[in-house]
Amino acid sequence: MADQKIGQLLDTLGVETDLDEGDLPTDAFVILKVIKADGTVTLASARSEGLDWITRLGMVTAAQQIENSGYAEAPTDDT
């Protein structure tokens, strides 16, 4: 299996995120459900170049928490 860029694939799947003007995405970790030619189902992952394992682990852990219980920004002292 050869490595391939997945930006266009994510676009085709309709993947979007909510970013505000001025936001600067720095890293990405993508989990893909893949149906193989023989019908088996597997997971694959991809990450941005330079994403270290500890940041990747933190991102996955935070994503799991958000998916399990939702996410709301903590109030700031300005409110």
C-alpha beads as a LAMMPS data file, in Angstrom:
LAMMPS data file: protein, C-alpha beads

79 atoms
78 bonds

1 atom types
1 bond types

-500.0 500.0 xlo xhi
-500.0 500.0 ylo yhi
-500.0 500.0 zlo zhi

Masses

1 110.0

Atoms # bond

1 1 1 0.000 0.000 0.000
2 1 1 1.405 3.363 -1.009
3 1 1 1.142 6.572 1.002
4 1 1 -1.112 9.151 -0.587
5 1 1 -2.262 12.681 0.149
6 1 1 -5.784 12.716 1.605
7 1 1 -6.844 16.359 1.377
8 1 1 -9.014 15.771 -1.679
9 1 1 -10.446 12.610 -0.104
10 1 1 -11.479 14.584 2.986
11 1 1 -13.062 17.205 0.728
12 1 1 -14.976 14.474 -1.128
13 1 1 -16.228 13.057 2.183
14 1 1 -17.462 16.541 3.139
15 1 1 -15.153 17.007 6.117
16 1 1 -15.395 20.542 7.507
17 1 1 -14.447 22.337 10.701
18 1 1 -15.474 25.591 12.340
19 1 1 -12.593 28.074 12.309
20 1 1 -12.733 31.775 13.061
21 1 1 -10.893 34.358 10.997
22 1 1 -7.312 34.491 12.215
23 1 1 -7.311 30.910 13.574
24 1 1 -4.114 29.045 12.659
25 1 1 -4.392 25.257 12.469
26 1 1 -0.992 23.749 13.272
27 1 1 -1.457 19.986 13.333
28 1 1 -3.915 17.332 12.188
29 1 1 -4.599 13.728 13.093
30 1 1 -7.180 11.926 10.970
31 1 1 -8.855 8.578 11.665
32 1 1 -10.426 6.890 8.649
33 1 1 -12.829 3.956 8.419
34 1 1 -11.773 1.963 5.366
35 1 1 -13.634 -0.830 3.591
36 1 1 -11.042 -2.992 1.865
37 1 1 -11.537 -4.534 -1.575
38 1 1 -12.303 -7.901 0.067
39 1 1 -15.056 -6.322 2.201
40 1 1 -13.198 -6.243 5.502
41 1 1 -13.463 -3.051 7.541
42 1 1 -10.424 -1.484 9.145
43 1 1 -9.197 1.795 10.580
44 1 1 -6.392 3.859 9.131
45 1 1 -4.823 7.031 10.424
46 1 1 -2.883 9.933 9.006
47 1 1 -1.121 12.860 10.613
48 1 1 0.432 16.105 9.607
49 1 1 4.158 16.133 9.066
50 1 1 6.034 16.871 12.262
51 1 1 3.215 15.847 14.621
52 1 1 4.968 14.172 17.546
53 1 1 3.531 11.155 19.362
54 1 1 2.795 12.926 22.624
55 1 1 0.795 15.698 20.931
56 1 1 -1.001 13.064 18.844
57 1 1 -1.895 11.136 22.019
58 1 1 -3.158 14.329 23.648
59 1 1 -5.263 15.194 20.607
60 1 1 -6.826 11.719 20.504
61 1 1 -7.504 11.770 24.249
62 1 1 -9.120 15.213 24.060
63 1 1 -11.166 14.205 21.006
64 1 1 -12.430 11.126 22.828
65 1 1 -13.486 13.254 25.801
66 1 1 -15.280 15.716 23.528
67 1 1 -17.061 12.929 21.621
68 1 1 -18.112 11.223 24.856
69 1 1 -19.389 14.261 26.740
70 1 1 -19.452 17.296 24.503
71 1 1 -17.338 20.389 24.786
72 1 1 -18.072 23.879 25.984
73 1 1 -15.517 26.629 26.324
74 1 1 -14.801 27.572 29.909
75 1 1 -16.007 31.060 30.805
76 1 1 -13.330 33.710 31.003
77 1 1 -12.969 36.495 33.544
78 1 1 -14.054 38.928 30.797
79 1 1 -17.687 37.749 30.931

Bonds

1 1 1 2
2 1 2 3
3 1 3 4
4 1 4 5
5 1 5 6
6 1 6 7
7 1 7 8
8 1 8 9
9 1 9 10
10 1 10 11
11 1 11 12
12 1 12 13
13 1 13 14
14 1 14 15
15 1 15 16
16 1 16 17
17 1 17 18
18 1 18 19
19 1 19 20
20 1 20 21
21 1 21 22
22 1 22 23
23 1 23 24
24 1 24 25
25 1 25 26
26 1 26 27
27 1 27 28
28 1 28 29
29 1 29 30
30 1 30 31
31 1 31 32
32 1 32 33
33 1 33 34
34 1 34 35
35 1 35 36
36 1 36 37
37 1 37 38
38 1 38 39
39 1 39 40
40 1 40 41
41 1 41 42
42 1 42 43
43 1 43 44
44 1 44 45
45 1 45 46
46 1 46 47
47 1 47 48
48 1 48 49
49 1 49 50
50 1 50 51
51 1 51 52
52 1 52 53
53 1 53 54
54 1 54 55
55 1 55 56
56 1 56 57
57 1 57 58
58 1 58 59
59 1 59 60
60 1 60 61
61 1 61 62
62 1 62 63
63 1 63 64
64 1 64 65
65 1 65 66
66 1 66 67
67 1 67 68
68 1 68 69
69 1 69 70
70 1 70 71
71 1 71 72
72 1 72 73
73 1 73 74
74 1 74 75
75 1 75 76
76 1 76 77
77 1 77 78
78 1 78 79
